[in-house]
Amino acid sequence: MQNIIYPRSPREMMAGWVYLPRFVDKIRLHLAGKLHADYQENFTKGFDGAWLKSAGISAEQIIEVVKKSTTDGEVTDWVAKNVKKTEPEKASFNKFVLNRGNDGDEAVAARLKSRKEEAGLGQRYDILTFVDFIDADEKRI
């Protein structure tokens, strides 16, 4: 079985966006053929897809940017130059990601509860959001 190389926490920020460093890590792992199977099904979907939609760019665009870059700084510069979103638009996305699962959507809260139980984290009452779940599942908290 392939060892899992965890991408960064979804809490980390790049160019004013939470989650973007994690997505960049997933792209780099994908390009290197090292993105674990657990991440394959939702690659460019889920929070990846939410970032793409909020940023107004395609998966192919950001994958190409990451492919041509060697540093996070290069990706940050490209995003700052090419993703024309206001600070309130970024803040809205950041709030969405950081609160998903604890934002009043009962169906999403039920999905989070189910995911926690499947992962053996059902008794972790400190896991209130999907970001908390990701960090716990990847052994950061």
C-alpha positions as CSV (number, residue, x, y, z in Angstrom):
1,M,0.0,0.0,0.0
2,Q,1.2,3.5,-0.9
3,N,2.1,5.7,2.1
4,I,-0.1,8.8,2.3
5,I,1.7,12.1,1.9
6,Y,-0.7,14.5,3.5
7,P,-1.3,17.9,1.9
8,R,-1.2,20.9,4.1
9,S,-4.1,21.8,6.4
10,P,-7.1,23.5,4.8
11,R,-6.6,26.3,7.3
12,E,-3.4,27.5,5.7
13,M,-3.6,30.5,3.4
14,M,-2.1,31.7,0.2
15,A,-2.8,34.9,-1.7
16,G,-5.7,35.6,0.8
17,W,-7.4,32.2,0.3
18,V,-7.7,29.4,2.9
19,Y,-7.4,26.0,1.4
20,L,-5.4,27.0,-1.6
21,P,-2.0,25.7,-0.2
22,R,-3.7,22.3,0.3
23,F,-5.0,22.3,-3.3
24,V,-1.5,23.2,-4.6
25,D,0.0,20.3,-2.6
26,K,-2.6,17.9,-4.0
27,I,-1.9,19.1,-7.5
28,R,1.9,18.6,-7.0
29,L,1.3,15.2,-5.6
30,H,-1.0,14.4,-8.5
31,L,1.6,15.5,-11.1
32,A,4.2,13.4,-9.4
33,G,2.0,10.3,-9.4
34,K,2.0,10.4,-5.6
35,L,-1.6,11.6,-4.8
36,H,-2.9,8.8,-2.6
37,A,-6.0,6.9,-3.8
38,D,-8.0,8.4,-0.9
39,Y,-7.8,11.8,-2.5
40,Q,-8.2,10.7,-6.2
41,E,-12.1,10.6,-6.3
42,N,-12.5,14.2,-5.1
43,F,-9.5,15.7,-6.8
44,T,-10.7,19.0,-8.3
45,K,-14.1,18.4,-6.6
46,G,-15.3,19.2,-3.1
47,F,-13.4,22.0,-1.6
48,D,-11.0,21.9,-4.6
49,G,-14.0,22.6,-6.8
50,A,-15.4,25.2,-4.5
51,W,-12.1,27.1,-4.7
52,L,-12.0,26.8,-8.5
53,K,-15.6,28.1,-8.7
54,S,-14.9,31.0,-6.3
55,A,-11.7,31.9,-8.1
56,G,-13.4,31.7,-11.5
57,I,-10.7,29.5,-13.1
58,S,-10.6,26.0,-14.4
59,A,-8.8,23.0,-12.9
60,E,-6.7,22.8,-16.1
61,Q,-5.5,26.4,-15.6
62,I,-4.4,26.0,-12.0
63,I,-2.9,22.6,-12.7
64,E,-0.8,24.1,-15.5
65,V,0.3,27.0,-13.2
66,V,1.4,24.6,-10.5
67,K,3.1,22.4,-13.1
68,K,5.2,25.3,-14.4
69,S,6.1,26.6,-10.9
70,T,8.7,25.4,-8.5
71,T,7.7,27.6,-5.5
72,D,4.5,28.6,-3.7
73,G,5.6,32.2,-4.4
74,E,5.2,31.7,-8.1
75,V,1.7,30.3,-7.6
76,T,0.8,33.1,-5.2
77,D,2.0,35.7,-7.8
78,W,0.0,34.1,-10.6
79,V,-3.1,33.9,-8.4
80,A,-2.7,37.6,-7.3
81,K,-2.3,38.7,-10.9
82,N,-5.0,36.5,-12.6
83,V,-7.7,35.8,-10.0
84,K,-9.5,39.1,-9.7
85,K,-11.6,38.7,-6.6
86,T,-12.3,41.3,-3.9
87,E,-11.3,40.8,-0.3
88,P,-15.0,40.4,0.7
89,E,-15.3,37.6,-2.0
90,K,-12.2,35.8,-0.6
91,A,-13.5,36.3,3.0
92,S,-16.9,34.7,2.0
93,F,-15.1,31.7,0.5
94,N,-12.8,31.4,3.6
95,K,-15.8,31.5,5.9
96,F,-17.6,28.9,3.8
97,V,-14.6,26.5,4.0
98,L,-13.8,27.1,7.7
99,N,-17.4,26.6,8.8
100,R,-18.6,23.8,6.5
101,G,-20.4,21.3,8.7
102,N,-21.3,23.8,11.4
103,D,-23.1,26.3,9.2
104,G,-26.7,25.3,9.7
105,D,-27.0,22.9,6.8
106,E,-28.4,19.8,8.4
107,A,-27.6,17.5,5.5
108,V,-23.9,18.5,5.6
109,A,-23.8,18.2,9.4
110,A,-25.2,14.6,9.0
111,R,-22.5,13.8,6.4
112,L,-19.8,15.2,8.8
113,K,-21.2,13.0,11.6
114,S,-21.2,10.0,9.3
115,R,-17.6,10.6,8.1
116,K,-16.4,11.0,11.7
117,E,-18.0,7.7,12.7
118,E,-16.5,5.9,9.7
119,A,-13.0,7.3,10.6
120,G,-13.3,6.2,14.2
121,L,-13.6,9.8,15.3
122,G,-17.3,9.7,16.4
123,Q,-16.4,10.6,20.0
124,R,-14.4,13.6,19.1
125,Y,-16.7,16.4,20.0
126,D,-14.1,19.0,19.2
127,I,-14.6,18.2,15.5
128,L,-17.3,20.6,14.5
129,T,-16.4,21.3,10.8
130,F,-15.0,19.4,7.9
131,V,-11.8,21.4,8.3
132,D,-11.6,20.0,11.9
133,F,-12.3,16.6,10.5
134,I,-9.6,16.8,7.8
135,D,-7.0,18.0,10.4
136,A,-8.0,15.2,12.8
137,D,-8.1,12.5,10.1
138,E,-4.6,13.6,8.9
139,K,-3.4,13.6,12.6
140,R,-2.8,17.3,12.9
141,I,-5.2,17.7,15.9
